[in-house]
């Protein structure tokens, strides 16, 4: 359990892990460069900048980072820098990818290429890790950006990847709450039926050393007091490490509400591909970009 990002970062720094090679696809992006060089200053990454050499060098100089160690890979104007980024990773010259100045579809197209891409598993999802004011530890959340209406099988894969990610961060027995509006199973609410099935899968050992509670409402998943008042008897009530949202829109709305408070830290990346991928919005704050880069660093390798 990590109380906050500071605790997680300190734990990883104490492991003396070498800086990861962060490949920025479309590196002529001011805010991404600021975030990746700050991550370098903290000892987490070595920037590998992919893009038009003249444009990237100018921006690096304008931002005052020209003296910081970096690798610059020229990419001709009109070509897709993500294709070069994927090639570098496949050749062992990069540990994860960061979206720079390019459209998401252009970033993902080379990643998803069946012959030369990085998606051997055939399944990717978004994994968020958040520091939320009022919750006593970091809180992960499932897909709020990629899969709009996950089926039961897709939810199973999302949970598997979420558990794998948490274990890479050091969690021994991750606790997942399958969110629903209520904690009882109802045929009128299909997500409650699927949540119960996921809990039974966990009880049968399908997910290894992990706990799934479902269906469960947000208040019971995150507050012991609420569970006691409602008579919800579980030692894991109020102690979830990850929320499995029933649909993408649920997680998307929740994250945007939390993002209004500047004291909250939201970070996330794509998992399931051969390497993690930082895929933040261009409007994302510096804090979100930085912590998403740090999260990818921790999940890579």
C-alpha positions, 0 to 999 in steps of 0.5 A, a space after each residue: 500500500 502506498 499512501 501517495 505518489 511520493 511514497 511510491 516514487 521513494 520506494 522505486 528510487 530506493 530500488 536503484 533502477 536505471 532510468 528508462 528510455 522514454 521514447 517521445 513520438 512527435 517530440 516537438 511538443 512544449 508541455 511533453 518536453 517539459 514533463 519528460 525533462 523534469 522526469 529525467 531530472 528526478 532520475 527516472 528517464 532518459 529522453 529519446 526524442 523522435 521528430 523533425 530534428 530542426 523543430 525539436 532542437 529549436 524547442 529544446 533550446 527555447 525551453 532551456 534543456 539543450 544541455 540535458 542528456 538526450 537522444 534525438 532521432 530525426 523523422 522526416 516531415 510528413 512521416 509518422 514519428 510513432 512508426 519510428 518509436 515502435 521500431 526503436 522499442 522493437 530493436 531494444 532502444 526504448 522502454 516505453 512510448 510517450 505521445 507527443 505532437 500527433 493524433 492518437 490514431 496516428 500514435 496507435 496505428 503502428 502499435 497495432 500493426 499485426 506484423 511490426 507492432 507492439 500488441 502481441 496480446 491483442 488487447 490494450 486498456 487504460 490503467 489509471 493510478 490516482 492520488 485522491 484527497 480523502 482516500 488513504 492510499 493511491 487508487 487505481 481505476 480501470 478503463 476510462 478512455 479506450 473500451 466504451 462498453 466492455 463485455 464480461 470477457 473484456 472486463 476479465 482481461 481489464 482486471 487481469 491487466 490491472 492486477 498485473 500492473 499493481 503487482 509490478 508496483 509492489 502490491 502483493 494481493 491487490 483488492 479490486 472493487 467491481 463498481 455498481 450502483 448497488 451491492 446486490 445482484 439484480 437482473 435489471 442491472 446486468 453489470 451487477 451480474 457480471 460483477 458477481 461472476 468476476 468475484 466468483 472467478 477471483 474466489 476460484 483463483 482465476 486471477 491468482 493472489 487477488 481479491 475482487 468484491 462485486 457488486 459494490 457501490 463506491 461508498 462501500 468500496 472506499 469507506 469503512 464507515 459506510 460499510 459498517 452503517 449498511 452492514 456490509 461485512 467484508 474485511 476489504 470494504 473501504 480498502 480497495 486498490 482498484 476500481 473496475 468501472 462498469 462502462 468507460 463513461 463512468 470512469 471518464 466522468 469520475 476522473 474529470 470530477 476529481 481533476 477539478 481539485 488541484 490537490 488530486 493527482 491523476 495519472 494513467 497509461 495504456 497497458 497490454 501492449 509490449 510496453 506501456 504508453 503515455 496517452 494523455 490529452 494535450 490539455 492535460 496538466 503538467 502534473 498529470 503528464 509528469 506522473 503518467 511518465 513516472 507511472 510508465 517508468 515503474 510499469 516498464 521492464 
